Amino acid sequence: MSRTNTFLGLAALLALVCGCGYQSGQSAAQEGAAAFKENNFPKAIAFFTRATKRITDSPELYYNLGLAHFREGNMEPAQAAFNAALELQPGHGESLACLGQIAYLQNDLPKAQSCLEQALAAVASDESKARVLTALALTESGRERHDIARLHLLRAMQADRRYAPAYYNLASLYRDKFNLREEALDNFEIYVRLVDKKDPHYEKAVNNAKRLRLNLERTRAEELDGVRRDPATAAKLLQEGMKQQIAKQYGKAAKAYRDALAADPYTFSAAFGLAITCKALGQKAEAVEAFKRAAEISPTHQDSYFQAAELALQLKHMAEAAKILDRAIARSPFNPANAELMARIRFAETRLPEARAYGEFYLSLLAPDDKNRAPYEKWVKSLPVK
């Protein structure tokens, strides 16, 4: 995942100009802001430091001094400046966020998480929330808590749908930790559309997308190589299966659907119909496999994923259920039913912090006046955070 410089914000730089109390200090602060905007960080540091000699009560000034040191790679003076900002204004969100970023870069992940969680509670703008949530995702991924990392990135997208680093890091997470190549490709392509070509990660994202696309095309070609398809025969058998299913002759319907798939393995309706009939016959394991096949044929069909995962959970095949639902969430991240089912799966696995995280995400997608909200929220709050 990309270690982005998450906390650059020129709005804060410009805000300090209005807050300076002394003319000479204000002039130095203005010079520092101009130098920072030009990426001349040594010059910015010199002017911001000069301004602090005359202005001692501005947390924004110390924050911007820290930011200039941070961008120059001077971590110790950056930390000192951010801490000075916090002394003047406890709970200064952007300073907390930067301290979290420094702790992450120093691989002090517990401290990074603590600072970033405090920052998330303090920052106000949607973009700032998206930045902090993305940094929290990096921290959680570093601790091998990939479910939580994914949810932080999805919450970042909820906060600001155009915050590009969230898509880049979600793409990397899906590729490297979830083995979801198609979904990784989708998110790299969104990132490329959102950012300017001068963005430092643009070329890397383009290359990642190109490699994934070629890999997927090669895999599909290998799957199709040697596959015999007879769509006409499959269509006739599909009609027979539907006829028998309507008549509730589920055994005969299942045979017709299987024969249709043998004639053309890419007949979605035959796979889905087979899954429904197997489910009606109480053949849960067979239904799971048929629903999975239907999802492979039509990767956007959410009901196939959901029913397969639900049945796998009933069979107590928790790892299989979670794997199925991982792709469903990647395909439709803001579908409340997926989040609710994953919460149940993690609860069944006694992975209670993850169950709570998915439950909280489900609540964020649920209508405020939903009749089931209050009892569900009570259950979620009974689960441990960590």
Phi, psi and omega in degrees: 000152187279131174273082185284151171282089197285341199247019177290129179208106182287340178300319179293325180296318182287330182296328184294335182298324183282340187263357184285135185269334185245141187300314182293321177294320179297318179298317178296321179296320178297318177297320178296318179296320179295319179294320179298317181300331179269008181063023175266080190289323176301318179293319179299318179299316181299314181289318179296321178297318178298321181295324181293341177290335185252334181240113186247003186237021182248107178296329180295323180295314179293325177299315182290328172297315178298320181295320178296316176298318181300314181292336178274351179089013179267087191288320182295309176295332176296313179300318180299318180292318179295320178294325176296320177298321181289330175295322179282326180219088177304135183085016176294105192301315184292325177293318177299320180296318180292321176297323175296319178297318179296315179299322178296315180295332178271006178064025173265078190291321176300317178295319178301314181297317181299312181297317184289324177295320175295320179297319181299323179288340187261326185288154187249319188283154179298319180295319179296320177298317179298321179296314182292319178297323177294320177294322176297323178298317178300318180296314181294323178295322177298336178264012179064027176256076192285329174301312182295321178301314179301315183295323175298319180292322177293322176293326175298319178292324175300318182291318183210101185295345182254014179279098191299318183303332178297321180290319180299313183288328175292320176301314179297320179296315180295322180289314191271331187245331182255350183056043178249086189289317181297317181290327174298315178302314180304316184285326174297320181292323176296316179302314181299323179289332185276330189258160174285153181296342178278352179303137185298339180256004184298308183297321179296320178295318178300315180294320177299316180296319180297315180296317179296318181297315179297319180297317180293319179296321178295317180297317180295320179297320179294322179294321183281338183297120177085359179283126178271130181233130177229079185301325182295313179295319179299321181296318179296315180293325177298316178298319177297317178299316179297320179299313181291326179294317178300323179280002181062027173266074193293326178296315178293322179298316181299318179297317181296319179295319178297318179296323178296319178292327176293325179287320178215101183297353182251027176270098185302312185298329177291318179295315181292318178297320177298318179299316181295318181290321176299320178297317179296328179278357182079014180267078190294316182298317178294323179296319178303311181297321180291319176297320178298319178296319178300319179293325177295320180290319181233086187297346180267358184278097187295323184297327178297315178299311187298313182293323177298315181293319179299314180292321177298322176296318178298327178279359182065026173267072190295319181297319178294317179300315181295320181296318178298315185286334175305315180289322179299316179294320178297325180282324182221078191293338184250028174273112185302324183299323180295316180296319181295318180292321179295326176299319179293322179296312180295326177294318179296330178277000187059029172266075194291320176300321178291322176300317179295317182298316178292324177297318178295322178294320176302315180298326179292341180261348185275145178298140183303330183261014179298134186294336181269001187295312186298309179295326179292318179298323177297317178297316181299317182291342177282348182272149180290148178283321185229000000 
